[in-house]
Amino acid sequence: MIAAERLGATQAKLLHYANSGDTTGDHSRVVGYGAVALVKAAAGAKIDEAPFSLSRAEKDALIKIARNSVETSVREASSTSARRAASRRWSGSAARSSL
């Protein structure tokens, strides 16, 4: 957000909001998700009247970035968990062999 502001963004536009209950049907406990675009209002436009749209190519690029981010996060979390498990197994076997 700071970078967007420094690049001239003056407005946040809510693109979409949903929560996990929209998918599961259970709204008793939900996680909310929002997509917001930080934009520079057109010259002379009122703040809440600035038009916003994305081309198909821009939408595809954003989806690719989001997908790569999620995949990287899951991959790194999985490899971290595997390293921890291996470390616990190694520590346990080293402790047994020293007895």
C-alpha positions in Angstrom: 0.0 0.0 0.0 2.9 2.3 0.7 4.4 1.6 -2.7 1.1 2.2 -4.4 0.7 5.5 -2.6 4.2 6.6 -3.5 3.3 5.7 -7.2 0.3 8.1 -7.0 -2.6 5.9 -5.9 -5.2 8.0 -4.2 -8.1 5.5 -4.0 -8.8 1.9 -3.1 -11.5 0.2 -5.2 -13.1 -3.0 -3.8 -13.2 -5.4 -6.7 -14.7 -8.4 -4.9 -15.4 -9.6 -1.4 -16.3 -13.2 -0.4 -15.9 -15.4 2.6 -15.4 -19.1 3.1 -19.1 -19.5 4.0 -20.0 -18.6 0.5 -18.3 -21.8 -0.6 -19.2 -24.1 2.2 -22.6 -22.7 3.2 -21.5 -22.6 6.8 -21.5 -18.9 7.9 -21.0 -19.6 11.6 -17.2 -19.3 11.3 -15.7 -17.7 8.2 -12.5 -16.3 6.8 -13.0 -13.3 4.6 -11.2 -12.5 1.4 -11.1 -9.2 -0.5 -9.6 -8.1 -3.8 -8.8 -4.4 -3.8 -7.1 -2.3 -6.5 -5.2 0.8 -5.4 -5.6 3.3 -8.2 -4.8 6.9 -9.1 -8.0 8.8 -9.6 -8.4 10.4 -13.0 -7.7 14.1 -13.1 -10.8 16.0 -12.1 -12.7 12.9 -11.2 -14.4 12.7 -7.8 -12.6 10.1 -5.7 -15.4 7.6 -5.7 -16.2 8.1 -9.4 -12.8 7.1 -10.9 -13.3 4.4 -13.5 -11.5 1.1 -13.0 -11.2 -1.9 -15.2 -8.6 -4.5 -16.1 -7.9 -6.0 -19.6 -8.1 -9.7 -20.0 -4.2 -9.8 -20.2 -4.0 -7.9 -16.9 -6.5 -10.2 -15.2 -4.5 -13.3 -16.5 -1.3 -11.8 -15.2 -2.7 -11.1 -11.7 -4.1 -14.7 -11.6 -0.7 -16.0 -12.5 1.0 -14.0 -9.8 -1.5 -15.1 -7.2 -1.3 -18.7 -8.2 2.6 -18.7 -8.1 2.5 -17.0 -4.7 0.2 -19.7 -3.2 2.1 -22.5 -4.8 5.4 -21.2 -3.5 4.0 -20.7 0.0 2.6 -24.2 0.1 5.8 -25.7 -1.3 8.0 -23.8 1.2 5.7 -24.8 4.1 5.9 -28.4 3.0 9.6 -28.5 2.7 10.0 -26.7 6.1 7.7 -29.3 7.7 9.7 -32.1 6.1 13.0 -30.7 7.4 11.6 -30.4 10.9 10.3 -34.0 10.8 13.7 -35.2 9.5 15.5 -33.2 12.2 13.3 -34.8 14.9 13.9 -38.3 13.6 17.6 -37.7 13.4 17.7 -36.2 16.9 15.8 -39.1 18.3 18.1 -41.7 16.6 21.2 -39.9 17.8 19.9 -39.8 21.3 19.2 -43.6 21.2 22.6 -44.5 19.7 24.4 -42.6 22.5 22.8 -44.8 25.2 
